[in-house]
Amino acid sequence: MQAVLRPVTYAYSNSRAKAMKAALMPKDAVERLVAAQSIGEILSALERAGYKDDLVEPALSYAGADLIEFALGKHFAREANKAFKFTPEEAKSAVRAVLAKWDSHNLKILFLAKHMGYDDKKTRVMLVPAGELSGRMLERAILMNAEDLVLFAAHHGWLNNGAELVSEYRKSNDPQPILDAADRRFHELLTSIPRDIPDAKKIIKIAESDLDVVNIMNVLRGREADASAIEVRECWSGFGAISKIRLNKLCNLRSVEEMVKEVGSIYSLPNLAEEYRQTNSLATVETALERKRLESCLKGLRTSILSPAAIVGYLALLENEMLNIRKVVRGKEFNMPRDKILGMLVF
């Protein structure tokens, strides 16, 4: 019976996802944000583009770029929640696992903010309450100290061995094991997606590709900072789709340029090393990897018809919209040239 009803179930959810995808900002609208003369102009454009409801409440506490960044996280969470609600019951675990990326993100942001004594008001701006840890739970968490935050996350099933992590942190004052634990929990949820869900392997691969980009950029930044091969290897969380052999090879290369060339080989980007040589900026590499990842993600999802992959594809595009707008706003804030901002965007 379930197999008979599956086409009908996914036809409805996929049509909803397609409609929401059509409401995303087109390329020319994002380019107009880049051409805006002020943050105020960008705010007005976002209000017209469906962000008005997300800007009203935070405007009581924030202004300018911080207001927009706060609203972007809120908007993503609101739209993701809509998509989750119309996700077929059998596929909710898969979409929930994909959205768990934001639980990992939020925990790492909160913990690092506590570890470094960062201002709570500024920290809120960077949170995206789209996972299991709701906005209300994050509001509670933001008031805690670093150790209580770890125990709170463990209590709610978002970190394993919370007491051990706290004990180790007290001795070493090293935040890395806790950051790794958040990534590990996200990866556990991904790999626990039931394989009988349509396109389960494809969905896992898409989510893991995000971890790969984070790992590669951490490794490259480590080498740029003149870290040793051992220290560079510690910048890699150990999770993702790229093999340990390939990442170890990357970590052992002597220069950033050699590493970028190897990354180009991994991602079939033959011109990546030359682009890096011209700009001498890892931002160029990161943008190229994000673009390649999004292209591969959408190419794979276009072949998925009766599966939750269409919903996952929409979430990937929604995230990309959020990141593009964030880049525009921060670029404007720091008076970056228009061409440089455009170069960082992924369409």
Secondary structure, DSSP 8 states (H G I E B T S, - for coil): -HHHHHHHHHHHHHHHHHHHHHTS--HHHHHHHHH-SSHHHHHHHHIIIIIHHHHHGGGGT--HHHHHHHHHHHHHHHHHHHHHHTS-GGGHHHHHHHHHHHHHHHHHHHHHHHHHT--HHHHHHT----SSS-HHHHHHHTTS-HHHHHHHHHHTTSSSSHHHHHHHHHHH---HHHHHHHHHHHHHHHHTS-TTSTTHHHHHHHHHHHHHHHHHHHHHHHHHTT--HHHHHTT--S-SSS-HHHHHHHHH-SSHHHHHHHHHHHTT-TTHHHHHHHH--HHHHHHHHHHHHHHHHHHHHHT--SSTHHHHHHHHHHHHHHHHHHHHHHHHHTT--HHHHHHH---
